[in-house]
Every structure is written in structure tokens, then in C-alpha cells.
């Protein structure tokens, strides 16, 4: 039986990230994918349905290893193929028109994808209430621009109550391609470097350009309180946008070397309060 409007409002209060698209970005090596894997685990524990989209075309394993302990041999079918492949899907800069299904001219953002009915199991891996999909990877030399993959990142919008976590490639190129136009939240992962601070300033500035207020940052791989304090000083006014930090954890590095999944790693306990703060920030924003 369908939930009543009152039940839906109550669920939104307890699960503010429901139906939200969260773009996770930052400097290369800052730990974006690791954070996404841990956050997906935390959200699942909190009762969310979670859709994780691996939007990093350059990382040949990425989230498939972090969440499932698998290598490239276990990859799901590239999501870009559902939309006709890179020969059909166009770059969002050359052709800003929205993504469409094969044989259907209604834009995906206007008629969102039903994961349970439209997307076959060959396109995802599933664990509990969490699904992992990949837009696609750079598979061969000379493959060309990854713009078609970025359009899938931008426009793959799903129907239902999922919290969507989108792991974007390093840097800020996706802002140049207007990928955040259809995101609800931008979450920047910063390691303790000046480069991360510079990228954070650009991320925030770009978000202001499009009027997106739900922009937040997480400090990662902090080896000491002094190091975290140094980054906060460099951030200046942006320190108020930092919603938490994660300490450097050598056991995560060992897990990465071994190829083990890290979703249930103890580091998730540091991510849980960050998720709670993000939920609170989003709730307060929607009450304005």
C-alpha cells in the first residue's frame, strides 16, 4: 500500500537525504571513493535505499573493489551502453541537450529511470538496499573524450526514494561541463594539502555561480589535530562549510593493498557523525 503524505513527510524528517543526489568530488588522492564506500554503508545502516554511481572513468577498479572486493573482472556492464554507448551519447559541452533513452525522446530528468524495471541486473551489483552502477571506464588507447560518460553522470536521475551518491573524477573539470546543474548536494573531500584548499575554493565559487547552497567539505587523512587546524586556517571563511574530519587510518591503506572491501571497516564510525551533520544541514536548508 502506498505511503500517505503524512508518512512521507515523517520519512523526510528522519531521512533528509532521501531522493537527493550527492556529488562527491575533490583532488586526486584525497580519498573520495573510500569516503563514498563508507558513506554508502552508513546510509544503508540508517535505513536508506542507496544508489552509488561510479562516475570516475579513469579509475579501473574504484568502488567495485571498495564495496565488493572485486577487480575489473567483476565489473557490471557500463551504464553508458544502456543509453546507446559512447557513439550515441554526446558530450554535454558540445551538445547540452539532456540524456534520453534509446528510442525515447523524453529527457531522463523529466521521466526518471525506474531502477527496478528498466535497468537489468547486468548493469549493477547489489548488496542489501545498496546498488552500485558504473557509467563506464576508459578501456583503450585513443578512446577519446569522456564527455558522453559525464552526460550520464549529470542526467542519470532515478525514480524512488534512493539517496544517490555519485563519485566523480578528480579535479574540477566536471564544473566546466556543468555536471552539478542537476545535483542537490556537493560534498568535497579534502586531504591535508594546499592543493585541496585551492580546489575547495573553486568548488565553492562555482557552486555560488549556479546558486547551489548545499556545499560542504570533509577533511580526510588528518594525521593530527595540528594538521587539521592548519587546513582549517587555510580555508578561512570556508571552515564553516566543513562538517567533519576523518583521521588517517593505516588499516584502510592495508585493505586497499589487499583488495578487500572496506564498506564495513571500522572507519565508518567516523563517517556516521558526518552523515548526521549533513542530514541536519540539508533539513535546515529546506526549512528556510
C-alpha positions as CSV (number, residue, x, y, z in Angstrom):
1,X,0.0,0.0,0.0
2,X,1.4,3.4,-0.9
3,X,2.6,5.6,1.9
4,X,0.4,8.5,3.0
5,X,1.5,12.1,2.6
6,X,2.0,12.3,6.4
7,X,4.1,9.2,6.4
8,X,6.2,10.6,3.5
9,X,6.8,13.9,5.4
10,X,7.8,11.9,8.5
11,X,10.2,9.9,6.5
12,X,11.7,13.0,5.0
13,X,12.4,14.3,8.5
14,X,14.1,11.1,9.5
15,X,15.9,10.5,6.2
16,X,16.7,14.0,4.8
17,X,19.0,12.6,2.1
18,X,16.1,10.6,0.6
19,X,15.7,11.5,-3.1
20,X,18.9,13.6,-3.0
21,X,21.8,13.4,-5.5
22,X,25.1,13.9,-3.7
23,X,28.1,14.7,-5.9
24,X,31.4,13.7,-4.1
25,X,34.4,15.4,-5.6
26,X,37.9,16.7,-4.8
27,X,41.6,16.5,-5.5
28,X,43.1,13.3,-6.8
29,X,44.1,11.0,-4.0
30,X,42.0,12.8,-1.4
31,X,40.0,9.7,-0.6
32,X,36.8,10.4,-2.4
33,X,36.0,6.8,-3.4
34,X,36.9,5.5,0.1
35,X,34.6,8.1,1.6
36,X,31.7,7.2,-0.8
37,X,32.1,3.5,0.1
38,X,32.0,4.2,3.8
39,X,29.1,6.7,3.5
40,X,27.1,4.2,1.5
41,X,27.5,1.7,4.3
42,X,26.4,4.3,6.9
43,X,23.3,5.3,4.9
44,X,22.3,1.7,4.4
45,X,22.6,1.1,8.2
46,X,20.4,4.1,8.7
47,X,17.7,2.5,6.6
48,X,18.2,4.3,3.3
49,X,17.9,2.8,-0.1
50,X,21.3,3.8,-1.7
51,X,22.3,4.1,-5.3
52,X,26.1,4.5,-5.8
53,X,27.2,5.7,-9.2
54,X,30.9,5.3,-10.1
55,X,31.4,8.3,-12.3
56,X,35.2,8.1,-12.4
57,X,36.1,7.0,-15.9
58,X,39.9,6.9,-15.1
59,X,39.9,4.5,-12.1
60,X,39.8,0.9,-13.4
61,X,38.6,-0.6,-10.1
62,X,37.5,2.1,-7.8
63,X,34.2,1.4,-6.0
64,X,33.8,-2.1,-7.2
65,X,36.8,-3.1,-5.0
66,X,36.0,-0.8,-2.1
67,X,32.4,-2.1,-1.8
68,X,32.6,-5.6,-3.1
69,X,36.3,-6.6,-3.0
70,X,36.2,-7.3,-6.8
71,X,38.5,-6.3,-9.6
72,X,37.7,-5.4,-13.2
73,X,36.6,-9.0,-13.9
74,X,33.6,-8.4,-11.8
75,X,32.5,-5.0,-13.3
76,X,28.9,-4.5,-14.2
77,X,28.0,-3.5,-17.8
78,X,28.8,0.2,-18.4
79,X,25.7,2.3,-17.9
80,X,26.5,4.4,-21.0
81,X,25.6,1.3,-23.0
82,X,22.1,1.4,-21.7
83,X,21.8,4.8,-23.5
84,X,23.3,3.6,-26.7
85,X,27.0,3.7,-26.0
86,X,29.6,6.5,-26.4
87,X,28.9,6.5,-30.1
88,X,25.4,7.7,-29.4
89,X,25.6,9.7,-26.2
90,X,27.0,13.2,-26.8
91,X,29.4,15.4,-24.7
92,X,27.4,17.9,-22.5
93,X,29.6,20.8,-23.8
94,X,29.2,20.0,-27.5
95,X,25.6,19.1,-27.0
96,X,24.0,20.3,-23.8
97,X,20.7,18.6,-24.5
98,X,19.6,16.2,-21.8
99,X,20.2,12.5,-21.9
100,X,17.4,10.3,-23.4
101,X,16.7,6.6,-23.5
102,X,17.2,4.7,-26.7
103,X,14.1,5.2,-28.9
104,X,12.6,7.7,-26.5
105,X,12.9,11.5,-26.9
106,X,11.6,12.4,-23.4
107,X,14.6,13.6,-21.4
108,X,15.6,11.4,-18.5
109,X,15.3,14.2,-15.9
110,X,11.6,14.6,-17.0
111,X,10.9,10.9,-16.9
112,X,13.3,9.4,-14.3
113,X,14.7,5.9,-14.6
114,X,13.0,3.1,-12.7
115,X,15.9,1.0,-11.4
116,X,13.7,-2.0,-10.6
117,X,12.0,-2.2,-14.0
118,X,14.3,-0.6,-16.6
119,X,17.9,-1.4,-15.5
120,X,18.7,-5.1,-15.8
121,X,20.9,-6.9,-13.3
122,X,23.9,-6.9,-15.7
123,X,24.2,-3.1,-15.0
124,X,24.6,-3.2,-11.3
125,X,26.0,-5.0,-8.2
126,X,23.7,-5.2,-5.2
127,X,24.3,-5.5,-1.5
128,X,21.3,-5.2,0.8
129,X,19.5,-2.0,-0.1
130,X,22.5,-0.6,-2.0
131,X,23.2,-0.8,-5.7
132,X,26.5,0.1,-7.5
133,X,26.5,1.2,-11.1
134,X,29.3,2.4,-13.3
135,X,29.0,4.9,-16.1
136,X,31.9,3.3,-17.9
137,X,35.7,3.4,-18.0
138,X,38.5,4.4,-20.3
139,X,39.1,1.0,-21.8
140,X,41.5,1.6,-24.7
141,X,44.2,3.9,-26.0
142,X,42.7,6.7,-28.1
143,X,39.2,6.2,-26.9
144,X,38.6,9.9,-27.0
145,X,36.7,12.4,-24.8
146,X,34.9,11.1,-21.8
147,X,32.2,13.7,-22.3
148,X,29.5,11.1,-23.0
149,X,30.2,9.4,-19.7
150,X,29.9,12.8,-18.0
151,X,26.5,13.3,-19.5
152,X,25.3,10.1,-18.0
153,X,26.7,11.3,-14.6
154,X,24.8,14.5,-15.0
155,X,21.4,13.1,-16.1
156,X,21.1,9.6,-14.7
157,X,18.2,10.5,-12.4
158,X,16.3,7.7,-10.8
159,X,12.7,7.4,-9.5
160,X,12.0,6.3,-6.0
161,X,13.4,7.1,-2.5
162,X,17.1,6.4,-3.1
163,X,19.9,8.5,-1.7
164,X,22.2,8.8,-4.7
165,X,26.0,9.0,-4.1
166,X,28.0,10.0,-7.2
167,X,31.7,9.5,-7.1
168,X,33.2,12.0,-9.6
169,X,36.7,12.0,-11.1
170,X,39.4,14.2,-9.6
171,X,39.6,17.9,-10.1
172,X,37.0,20.4,-11.2
173,X,36.6,19.6,-14.9
174,X,33.0,18.5,-14.3
175,X,32.1,22.0,-13.2
176,X,33.3,23.2,-16.6
177,X,30.9,20.7,-18.2
178,X,28.1,21.9,-15.9
179,X,27.6,18.4,-14.3
180,X,26.5,19.9,-10.9
181,X,23.4,21.5,-12.6
182,X,21.3,18.6,-11.6
183,X,22.8,17.8,-8.2
184,X,21.2,18.6,-4.9
185,X,24.4,18.5,-2.7
186,X,28.1,18.9,-3.4
187,X,30.4,17.2,-0.9
188,X,34.1,18.0,-1.3
189,X,36.7,15.6,0.2
190,X,39.9,17.4,1.2
191,X,43.2,15.9,2.2
192,X,45.6,18.0,4.2
193,X,47.3,19.8,1.3
194,X,47.2,23.3,-0.1
195,X,46.0,21.9,-3.4
196,X,42.9,20.6,-1.7
197,X,42.2,24.0,-0.2
198,X,42.6,25.7,-3.6
199,X,40.2,23.2,-5.1
200,X,37.7,23.7,-2.3
201,X,37.7,27.5,-3.0
202,X,37.0,26.8,-6.7
203,X,34.2,24.3,-5.9
204,X,32.5,26.7,-3.6
205,X,32.9,29.6,-6.0
206,X,31.4,27.5,-8.9
207,X,28.5,26.4,-6.7
208,X,27.8,30.0,-5.8
209,X,27.7,30.8,-9.6
210,X,24.8,28.4,-10.0
211,X,23.1,29.2,-6.7
212,X,23.7,25.9,-5.1
213,X,23.9,26.4,-1.3
214,X,24.3,22.8,-0.1
215,X,28.0,22.7,-0.5
216,X,30.0,21.0,2.3
217,X,33.5,19.7,2.9
218,X,35.1,16.8,4.8
219,X,38.7,16.7,5.9
220,X,40.3,13.4,5.2
221,X,43.6,11.6,6.2
222,X,44.2,14.0,9.1
223,X,47.3,12.7,10.9
224,X,47.0,15.1,13.9
225,X,44.8,17.8,15.4
226,X,47.5,20.4,14.4
227,X,47.4,19.3,10.8
228,X,43.6,19.6,10.7
229,X,43.8,23.0,12.4
230,X,46.3,24.1,9.7
231,X,43.9,23.2,6.9
232,X,41.1,25.0,8.7
233,X,43.2,28.1,8.9
234,X,43.9,28.0,5.2
235,X,40.2,27.5,4.4
236,X,39.4,30.8,6.1
237,X,35.7,31.6,5.8
238,X,35.1,28.1,4.2
239,X,35.9,26.5,7.6
240,X,32.2,26.9,8.4
241,X,31.4,24.6,5.5
242,X,33.5,21.7,7.0
243,X,31.1,19.2,8.5
244,X,33.7,16.7,9.9
245,X,37.0,15.0,9.5
246,X,38.4,11.5,9.3
247,X,41.8,10.5,10.8
248,X,44.5,8.9,8.7
249,X,44.0,5.1,9.2
250,X,46.8,2.8,8.1
251,X,44.5,-0.2,8.2
252,X,42.5,1.4,5.3
253,X,45.7,1.5,3.3
254,X,46.4,-2.1,4.0
255,X,42.9,-3.1,3.0
256,X,43.4,-1.2,-0.3
257,X,46.6,-3.1,-0.9
258,X,45.0,-6.4,-0.2
259,X,41.9,-5.7,-2.4
260,X,39.5,-6.3,0.4
261,X,36.2,-4.5,0.6
262,X,36.2,-1.7,3.1
263,X,32.5,-0.9,3.4
264,X,32.2,-2.5,6.8
265,X,35.5,-1.1,8.0
266,X,35.6,0.4,11.5
267,X,36.4,3.8,9.9
268,X,32.6,4.0,9.2
269,X,32.2,5.1,12.8
270,X,33.9,8.4,11.9
271,X,31.7,8.8,8.9
272,X,28.4,8.4,10.8
273,X,28.5,11.8,12.6
274,X,29.4,13.4,9.3
275,X,26.3,11.9,7.7
276,X,24.3,13.1,10.7
277,X,25.6,16.7,10.3
278,X,24.9,16.6,6.6
279,X,21.3,15.4,7.2
280,X,20.8,18.3,9.7
281,X,22.3,20.8,7.3
282,X,20.0,19.7,4.5
283,X,17.0,19.7,6.7
284,X,17.7,23.2,7.9
285,X,18.2,24.4,4.4
286,X,14.8,23.0,3.3
287,X,13.1,24.7,6.2
288,X,14.2,28.2,5.0
